């Protein structure tokens, strides 16, 4: 790491870090939200599949 003596460079570095952290946090949040939606959607699909198999078994037997 180079020692930064200029105050503008320190400010730019701080802003860059702030923006980077903001994007990183929002990205993680969106990943969590998408993962949650996928889990809910997957469980709904599994329930529908189980009901469908149950109904098919009733009709077959």
PDB file of N, CA, C and O in Angstrom, chain B, residues numbered from 101:
ATOM      1  N   UNK B 101       0.851  -1.207   0.000  1.00  0.00           N
ATOM      2  CA  UNK B 101       0.000   0.000   0.000  1.00  0.00           C
ATOM      3  C   UNK B 101       0.878   1.245   0.000  1.00  0.00           C
ATOM      4  O   UNK B 101       1.780   1.378   0.826  1.00  0.00           O
ATOM      5  N   UNK B 102       0.614   2.136  -0.910  1.00  0.00           N
ATOM      6  CA  UNK B 102       1.349   3.400  -0.969  1.00  0.00           C
ATOM      7  C   UNK B 102       0.787   4.361   0.075  1.00  0.00           C
ATOM      8  O   UNK B 102      -0.423   4.435   0.285  1.00  0.00           O
ATOM      9  N   UNK B 103       1.686   5.091   0.720  1.00  0.00           N
ATOM     10  CA  UNK B 103       1.241   6.068   1.728  1.00  0.00           C
ATOM     11  C   UNK B 103       0.639   7.262   0.996  1.00  0.00           C
ATOM     12  O   UNK B 103       1.307   7.902   0.184  1.00  0.00           O
ATOM     13  N   UNK B 104      -0.612   7.555   1.285  1.00  0.00           N
ATOM     14  CA  UNK B 104      -1.319   8.643   0.602  1.00  0.00           C
ATOM     15  C   UNK B 104      -1.139   9.914   1.416  1.00  0.00           C
ATOM     16  O   UNK B 104      -1.583   9.999   2.561  1.00  0.00           O
ATOM     17  N   UNK B 105      -0.473  10.916   0.805  1.00  0.00           N
ATOM     18  CA  UNK B 105      -0.241  12.182   1.506  1.00  0.00           C
ATOM     19  C   UNK B 105      -1.276  13.227   1.119  1.00  0.00           C
ATOM     20  O   UNK B 105      -1.470  14.208   1.836  1.00  0.00           O
ATOM     21  N   UNK B 106      -1.942  13.020  -0.015  1.00  0.00           N
ATOM     22  CA  UNK B 106      -2.914  14.014  -0.489  1.00  0.00           C
ATOM     23  C   UNK B 106      -4.256  13.766   0.184  1.00  0.00           C
ATOM     24  O   UNK B 106      -4.673  12.619   0.343  1.00  0.00           O
ATOM     25  N   UNK B 107      -4.934  14.844   0.580  1.00  0.00           N
ATOM     26  CA  UNK B 107      -6.227  14.673   1.250  1.00  0.00           C
ATOM     27  C   UNK B 107      -7.322  14.306   0.249  1.00  0.00           C
ATOM     28  O   UNK B 107      -8.272  13.608   0.604  1.00  0.00           O
ATOM     29  N   UNK B 108      -7.202  14.768  -0.999  1.00  0.00           N
ATOM     30  CA  UNK B 108      -8.209  14.426  -2.009  1.00  0.00           C
ATOM     31  C   UNK B 108      -8.197  12.919  -2.263  1.00  0.00           C
ATOM     32  O   UNK B 108      -9.251  12.300  -2.410  1.00  0.00           O
ATOM     33  N   UNK B 109      -7.004  12.335  -2.313  1.00  0.00           N
ATOM     34  CA  UNK B 109      -6.916  10.895  -2.544  1.00  0.00           C
ATOM     35  C   UNK B 109      -7.561  10.130  -1.396  1.00  0.00           C
ATOM     36  O   UNK B 109      -8.241   9.129  -1.619  1.00  0.00           O
ATOM     37  N   UNK B 110      -7.349  10.602  -0.159  1.00  0.00           N
ATOM     38  CA  UNK B 110      -7.968   9.949   0.997  1.00  0.00           C
ATOM     39  C   UNK B 110      -9.490  10.047   0.885  1.00  0.00           C
ATOM     40  O   UNK B 110     -10.198   9.074   1.145  1.00  0.00           O
ATOM     41  N   UNK B 111      -9.991  11.227   0.497  1.00  0.00           N
ATOM     42  CA  UNK B 111     -11.435  11.411   0.337  1.00  0.00           C
ATOM     43  C   UNK B 111     -11.990  10.492  -0.735  1.00  0.00           C
ATOM     44  O   UNK B 111     -13.029   9.858  -0.550  1.00  0.00           O
ATOM     45  N   UNK B 112     -11.276  10.425  -1.877  1.00  0.00           N
ATOM     46  CA  UNK B 112     -11.726   9.549  -2.955  1.00  0.00           C
ATOM     47  C   UNK B 112     -11.718   8.092  -2.505  1.00  0.00           C
ATOM     48  O   UNK B 112     -12.634   7.335  -2.826  1.00  0.00           O
ATOM     49  N   UNK B 113     -10.679   7.699  -1.758  1.00  0.00           N
ATOM     50  CA  UNK B 113     -10.596   6.334  -1.258  1.00  0.00           C
ATOM     51  C   UNK B 113     -11.764   6.047  -0.327  1.00  0.00           C
ATOM     52  O   UNK B 113     -12.372   4.979  -0.393  1.00  0.00           O
ATOM     53  N   UNK B 114     -12.077   7.016   0.550  1.00  0.00           N
ATOM     54  CA  UNK B 114     -13.186   6.837   1.495  1.00  0.00           C
ATOM     55  C   UNK B 114     -14.509   6.693   0.742  1.00  0.00           C
ATOM     56  O   UNK B 114     -15.311   5.812   1.052  1.00  0.00           O
ATOM     57  N   UNK B 115     -14.734   7.563  -0.249  1.00  0.00           N
ATOM     58  CA  UNK B 115     -15.975   7.500  -1.037  1.00  0.00           C
ATOM     59  C   UNK B 115     -16.049   6.173  -1.781  1.00  0.00           C
ATOM     60  O   UNK B 115     -17.102   5.538  -1.836  1.00  0.00           O
ATOM     61  N   UNK B 116     -14.911   5.758  -2.356  1.00  0.00           N
ATOM     62  CA  UNK B 116     -14.879   4.495  -3.094  1.00  0.00           C
ATOM     63  C   UNK B 116     -15.221   3.332  -2.170  1.00  0.00           C
ATOM     64  O   UNK B 116     -15.989   2.443  -2.536  1.00  0.00           O
ATOM     65  N   UNK B 117     -14.636   3.345  -0.955  1.00  0.00           N
ATOM     66  CA  UNK B 117     -14.924   2.280  -0.002  1.00  0.00           C
ATOM     67  C   UNK B 117     -16.381   2.306   0.417  1.00  0.00           C
ATOM     68  O   UNK B 117     -17.010   1.256   0.549  1.00  0.00           O
ATOM     69  N   UNK B 118     -16.928   3.511   0.628  1.00  0.00           N
ATOM     70  CA  UNK B 118     -18.332   3.644   1.025  1.00  0.00           C
ATOM     71  C   UNK B 118     -19.245   3.071  -0.062  1.00  0.00           C
ATOM     72  O   UNK B 118     -20.155   2.294   0.226  1.00  0.00           O
ATOM     73  N   UNK B 119     -18.988   3.466  -1.321  1.00  0.00           N
ATOM     74  CA  UNK B 119     -19.809   2.985  -2.440  1.00  0.00           C
ATOM     75  C   UNK B 119     -19.671   1.475  -2.583  1.00  0.00           C
ATOM     76  O   UNK B 119     -20.651   0.766  -2.815  1.00  0.00           O
ATOM     77  N   UNK B 120     -18.417   0.988  -2.439  1.00  0.00           N
ATOM     78  CA  UNK B 120     -18.182  -0.447  -2.566  1.00  0.00           C
ATOM     79  C   UNK B 120     -18.957  -1.205  -1.499  1.00  0.00           C
ATOM     80  O   UNK B 120     -19.607  -2.206  -1.802  1.00  0.00           O
ATOM     81  N   UNK B 121     -18.896  -0.733  -0.228  1.00  0.00           N
ATOM     82  CA  UNK B 121     -19.618  -1.410   0.849  1.00  0.00           C
ATOM     83  C   UNK B 121     -21.122  -1.350   0.611  1.00  0.00           C
ATOM     84  O   UNK B 121     -21.833  -2.325   0.854  1.00  0.00           O
ATOM     85  N   UNK B 122     -21.613  -0.185   0.126  1.00  0.00           N
ATOM     86  CA  UNK B 122     -23.048  -0.042  -0.140  1.00  0.00           C
ATOM     87  C   UNK B 122     -23.510  -1.064  -1.174  1.00  0.00           C
ATOM     88  O   UNK B 122     -24.512  -1.753  -0.985  1.00  0.00           O
ATOM     89  N   UNK B 123     -22.743  -1.148  -2.290  1.00  0.00           N
ATOM     90  CA  UNK B 123     -23.119  -2.102  -3.337  1.00  0.00           C
ATOM     91  C   UNK B 123     -23.005  -3.537  -2.834  1.00  0.00           C
ATOM     92  O   UNK B 123     -23.826  -4.391  -3.166  1.00  0.00           O
ATOM     93  N   UNK B 124     -21.959  -3.794  -2.016  1.00  0.00           N
ATOM     94  CA  UNK B 124     -21.751  -5.142  -1.490  1.00  0.00           C
ATOM     95  C   UNK B 124     -22.910  -5.554  -0.594  1.00  0.00           C
ATOM     96  O   UNK B 124     -23.420  -6.669  -0.701  1.00  0.00           O
ATOM     97  N   UNK B 125     -23.331  -4.636   0.305  1.00  0.00           N
ATOM     98  CA  UNK B 125     -24.424  -4.953   1.225  1.00  0.00           C
ATOM     99  C   UNK B 125     -25.736  -5.150   0.457  1.00  0.00           C
ATOM    100  O   UNK B 125     -26.476  -6.097   0.724  1.00  0.00           O
ATOM    101  N   UNK B 126     -26.025  -4.254  -0.497  1.00  0.00           N
ATOM    102  CA  UNK B 126     -27.271  -4.394  -1.259  1.00  0.00           C
ATOM    103  C   UNK B 126     -27.250  -5.687  -2.069  1.00  0.00           C
ATOM    104  O   UNK B 126     -28.275  -6.357  -2.198  1.00  0.00           O
ATOM    105  N   UNK B 127     -26.068  -6.044  -2.623  1.00  0.00           N
ATOM    106  CA  UNK B 127     -25.948  -7.285  -3.394  1.00  0.00           C
ATOM    107  C   UNK B 127     -26.239  -8.486  -2.501  1.00  0.00           C
ATOM    108  O   UNK B 127     -26.974  -9.394  -2.891  1.00  0.00           O
ATOM    109  N   UNK B 128     -25.649  -8.488  -1.283  1.00  0.00           N
ATOM    110  CA  UNK B 128     -25.895  -9.594  -0.354  1.00  0.00           C
ATOM    111  C   UNK B 128     -27.371  -9.646   0.024  1.00  0.00           C
ATOM    112  O   UNK B 128     -27.959 -10.724   0.100  1.00  0.00           O
ATOM    113  N   UNK B 129     -27.977  -8.461   0.265  1.00  0.00           N
ATOM    114  CA  UNK B 129     -29.390  -8.414   0.646  1.00  0.00           C
ATOM    115  C   UNK B 129     -30.265  -8.984  -0.466  1.00  0.00           C
ATOM    116  O   UNK B 129     -31.176  -9.770  -0.208  1.00  0.00           O
ATOM    117  N   UNK B 130     -29.976  -8.576  -1.724  1.00  0.00           N
ATOM    118  CA  UNK B 130     -30.769  -9.084  -2.849  1.00  0.00           C
ATOM    119  C   UNK B 130     -30.570 -10.585  -3.021  1.00  0.00           C
ATOM    120  O   UNK B 130     -31.513 -11.302  -3.355  1.00  0.00           O
ATOM    121  N   UNK B 131     -29.335 -11.069  -2.791  1.00  0.00           N
ATOM    122  CA  UNK B 131     -29.089 -12.512  -2.880  1.00  0.00           C
ATOM    123  C   UNK B 131     -29.921 -13.254  -1.842  1.00  0.00           C
ATOM    124  O   UNK B 131     -30.497 -14.301  -2.135  1.00  0.00           O
ATOM    125  N   UNK B 132     -29.984 -12.701  -0.611  1.00  0.00           N
ATOM    126  CA  UNK B 132     -30.774 -13.336   0.444  1.00  0.00           C
ATOM    127  C   UNK B 132     -32.254 -13.340   0.071  1.00  0.00           C
ATOM    128  O   UNK B 132     -32.942 -14.344   0.255  1.00  0.00           O
ATOM    129  N   UNK B 133     -32.748 -12.202  -0.461  1.00  0.00           N
ATOM    130  CA  UNK B 133     -34.166 -12.108  -0.835  1.00  0.00           C
ATOM    131  C   UNK B 133     -34.487 -13.119  -1.938  1.00  0.00           C
ATOM    132  O   UNK B 133     -35.492 -13.827  -1.871  1.00  0.00           O
ATOM    133  N   UNK B 134     -33.611 -13.178  -2.961  1.00  0.00           N
ATOM    134  CA  UNK B 134     -33.840 -14.109  -4.076  1.00  0.00           C
ATOM    135  C   UNK B 134     -33.804 -15.545  -3.570  1.00  0.00           C
ATOM    136  O   UNK B 134     -34.603 -16.384  -3.989  1.00  0.00           O
ATOM    137  N   UNK B 135     -32.850 -15.824  -2.645  1.00  0.00           N
ATOM    138  CA  UNK B 135     -32.755 -17.180  -2.104  1.00  0.00           C
ATOM    139  C   UNK B 135     -34.018 -17.525  -1.319  1.00  0.00           C
ATOM    140  O   UNK B 135     -34.520 -18.646  -1.409  1.00  0.00           O
ATOM    141  N   UNK B 136     -34.532 -16.567  -0.554  1.00  0.00           N
ATOM    142  CA  UNK B 136     -35.765 -16.805   0.195  1.00  0.00           C
ATOM    143  C   UNK B 136     -36.940 -17.078  -0.731  1.00  0.00           C
ATOM    144  O   UNK B 136     -37.723 -17.999  -0.501  1.00  0.00           O
ATOM    145  N   UNK B 137     -37.059 -16.259  -1.796  1.00  0.00           N
ATOM    146  CA  UNK B 137     -38.145 -16.477  -2.754  1.00  0.00           C
ATOM    147  C   UNK B 137     -38.023 -17.848  -3.407  1.00  0.00           C
ATOM    148  O   UNK B 137     -39.020 -18.542  -3.604  1.00  0.00           O
ATOM    149  N   UNK B 138     -36.778 -18.237  -3.746  1.00  0.00           N
ATOM    150  CA  UNK B 138     -36.574 -19.539  -4.383  1.00  0.00           C
ATOM    151  C   UNK B 138     -36.950 -20.665  -3.434  1.00  0.00           C
ATOM    152  O   UNK B 138     -37.528 -21.668  -3.854  1.00  0.00           O
ATOM    153  N   UNK B 139     -36.617 -20.501  -2.134  1.00  0.00           N
ATOM    154  CA  UNK B 139     -36.977 -21.530  -1.149  1.00  0.00           C
ATOM    155  C   UNK B 139     -38.490 -21.654  -1.037  1.00  0.00           C
ATOM    156  O   UNK B 139     -39.026 -22.762  -1.041  1.00  0.00           O
ATOM    157  N   UNK B 140     -39.192 -20.500  -0.935  1.00  0.00           N
ATOM    158  CA  UNK B 140     -40.657 -20.526  -0.813  1.00  0.00           C
ATOM    159  C   UNK B 140     -41.267 -21.154  -2.064  1.00  0.00           C
ATOM    160  O   UNK B 140     -42.148 -22.010  -1.977  1.00  0.00           O
ATOM    161  N   UNK B 141     -40.779 -20.709  -3.249  1.00  0.00           N
ATOM    162  CA  UNK B 141     -41.307 -21.216  -4.515  1.00  0.00           C
ATOM    163  C   UNK B 141     -41.057 -22.716  -4.645  1.00  0.00           C
ATOM    164  O   UNK B 141     -41.933 -23.463  -5.080  1.00  0.00           O
ATOM    165  N   UNK B 142     -39.837 -23.156  -4.258  1.00  0.00           N
ATOM    166  CA  UNK B 142     -39.499 -24.574  -4.335  1.00  0.00           C
ATOM    167  C   UNK B 142     -40.366 -25.409  -3.417  1.00  0.00           C
ATOM    168  O   UNK B 142     -40.797 -26.500  -3.791  1.00  0.00           O
ATOM    169  N   UNK B 143     -40.630 -24.903  -2.200  1.00  0.00           N
ATOM    170  CA  UNK B 143     -41.476 -25.662  -1.271  1.00  0.00           C
ATOM    171  C   UNK B 143     -42.903 -25.754  -1.811  1.00  0.00           C
ATOM    172  O   UNK B 143     -43.552 -26.792  -1.679  1.00  0.00           O
ATOM    173  N   UNK B 144     -43.396 -24.660  -2.426  1.00  0.00           N
ATOM    174  CA  UNK B 144     -44.751 -24.686  -3.010  1.00  0.00           C
ATOM    175  C   UNK B 144     -44.802 -25.725  -4.137  1.00  0.00           C
ATOM    176  O   UNK B 144     -45.761 -26.490  -4.241  1.00  0.00           O
ATOM    177  N   UNK B 145     -43.755 -25.745  -4.984  1.00  0.00           N
ATOM    178  CA  UNK B 145     -43.718 -26.714  -6.090  1.00  0.00           C
ATOM    179  C   UNK B 145     -43.699 -28.134  -5.542  1.00  0.00           C
ATOM    180  O   UNK B 145     -44.375 -29.013  -6.075  1.00  0.00           O
ATOM    181  N   UNK B 146     -42.919 -28.368  -4.463  1.00  0.00           N
ATOM    182  CA  UNK B 146     -42.844 -29.713  -3.869  1.00  0.00           C
ATOM    183  C   UNK B 146     -44.202 -30.120  -3.314  1.00  0.00           C
ATOM    184  O   UNK B 146     -44.623 -31.264  -3.481  1.00  0.00           O
ATOM    185  N   UNK B 147     -44.899 -29.179  -2.646  1.00  0.00           N
ATOM    186  CA  UNK B 147     -46.228 -29.490  -2.088  1.00  0.00           C
ATOM    187  C   UNK B 147     -47.196 -29.849  -3.218  1.00  0.00           C
ATOM    188  O   UNK B 147     -47.944 -30.821  -3.112  1.00  0.00           O
ATOM    189  N   UNK B 148     -47.180 -29.057  -4.307  1.00  0.00           N
ATOM    190  CA  UNK B 148     -48.077 -29.332  -5.442  1.00  0.00           C
ATOM    191  C   UNK B 148     -47.755 -30.696  -6.043  1.00  0.00           C
ATOM    192  O   UNK B 148     -48.650 -31.460  -6.402  1.00  0.00           O
ATOM    193  N   UNK B 149     -46.437 -30.991  -6.146  1.00  0.00           N
ATOM    194  CA  UNK B 149     -46.032 -32.284  -6.712  1.00  0.00           C
ATOM    195  C   UNK B 149     -46.521 -33.433  -5.836  1.00  0.00           C
ATOM    196  O   UNK B 149     -47.001 -34.443  -6.349  1.00  0.00           O
ATOM    197  N   UNK B 150     -46.402 -33.283  -4.516  1.00  0.00           N
ATOM    198  CA  UNK B 150     -46.869 -34.332  -3.606  1.00  0.00           C
ATOM    199  C   UNK B 150     -48.381 -34.518  -3.711  1.00  0.00           C
ATOM    200  O   UNK B 150     -48.870 -35.648  -3.740  1.00  0.00           O
ATOM    201  N   UNK B 151     -49.123 -33.402  -3.769  1.00  0.00           N
ATOM    202  CA  UNK B 151     -50.581 -33.498  -3.918  1.00  0.00           C
ATOM    203  C   UNK B 151     -50.937 -34.194  -5.233  1.00  0.00           C
ATOM    204  O   UNK B 151     -51.827 -35.043  -5.276  1.00  0.00           O
ATOM    205  N   UNK B 152     -50.223 -33.818  -6.311  1.00  0.00           N
ATOM    206  CA  UNK B 152     -50.488 -34.417  -7.616  1.00  0.00           C
ATOM    207  C   UNK B 152     -50.240 -35.922  -7.584  1.00  0.00           C
ATOM    208  O   UNK B 152     -51.044 -36.702  -8.094  1.00  0.00           O
ATOM    209  N   UNK B 153     -49.109 -36.330  -6.974  1.00  0.00           N
ATOM    210  CA  UNK B 153     -48.802 -37.762  -6.879  1.00  0.00           C
ATOM    211  C   UNK B 153     -49.847 -38.477  -6.032  1.00  0.00           C
ATOM    212  O   UNK B 153     -50.253 -39.592  -6.358  1.00  0.00           O
ATOM    213  N   UNK B 154     -50.287 -37.838  -4.940  1.00  0.00           N
ATOM    214  CA  UNK B 154     -51.295 -38.436  -4.067  1.00  0.00           C
ATOM    215  C   UNK B 154     -52.603 -38.652  -4.833  1.00  0.00           C
ATOM    216  O   UNK B 154     -53.210 -39.720  -4.749  1.00  0.00           O
ATOM    217  N   UNK B 155     -53.032 -37.623  -5.587  1.00  0.00           N
ATOM    218  CA  UNK B 155     -54.278 -37.722  -6.364  1.00  0.00           C
ATOM    219  C   UNK B 155     -54.147 -38.797  -7.435  1.00  0.00           C
ATOM    220  O   UNK B 155     -55.073 -39.579  -7.651  1.00  0.00           O
ATOM    221  N   UNK B 156     -52.980 -38.837  -8.118  1.00  0.00           N
ATOM    222  CA  UNK B 156     -52.763 -39.858  -9.152  1.00  0.00           C
ATOM    223  C   UNK B 156     -52.821 -41.256  -8.549  1.00  0.00           C
ATOM    224  O   UNK B 156     -53.377 -42.174  -9.152  1.00  0.00           O
ATOM    225  N   UNK B 157     -52.244 -41.418  -7.353  1.00  0.00           N
ATOM    226  CA  UNK B 157     -52.262 -42.727  -6.701  1.00  0.00           C
ATOM    227  C   UNK B 157     -53.704 -43.127  -6.378  1.00  0.00           C
ATOM    228  O   UNK B 157     -54.088 -44.283  -6.555  1.00  0.00           O
ATOM    229  N   UNK B 158     -54.500 -42.157  -5.900  1.00  0.00           N
ATOM    230  CA  UNK B 158     -55.909 -42.451  -5.582  1.00  0.00           C
ATOM    231  C   UNK B 158     -56.644 -42.885  -6.855  1.00  0.00           C
ATOM    232  O   UNK B 158     -57.407 -43.850  -6.845  1.00  0.00           O
ATOM    233  N   UNK B 159     -56.398 -42.147  -7.965  1.00  0.00           N
ATOM    234  CA  UNK B 159     -57.100 -42.474  -9.207  1.00  0.00           C
ATOM    235  C   UNK B 159     -56.638 -43.808  -9.767  1.00  0.00           C
ATOM    236  O   UNK B 159     -57.440 -44.559 -10.322  1.00  0.00           O
ATOM    237  N   UNK B 160     -55.347 -44.113  -9.629  1.00  0.00           N
ATOM    238  CA  UNK B 160     -54.818 -45.368 -10.187  1.00  0.00           C
ATOM    239  C   UNK B 160     -55.343 -46.549  -9.396  1.00  0.00           C
ATOM    240  O   UNK B 160     -55.738 -47.560  -9.977  1.00  0.00           O
ATOM    241  N   UNK B 161     -55.351 -46.429  -8.047  1.00  0.00           N
ATOM    242  CA  UNK B 161     -55.777 -47.564  -7.218  1.00  0.00           C
ATOM    243  C   UNK B 161     -57.299 -47.687  -7.213  1.00  0.00           C
ATOM    244  O   UNK B 161     -57.844 -48.584  -6.570  1.00  0.00           O
TER     245      UNK B 161
END
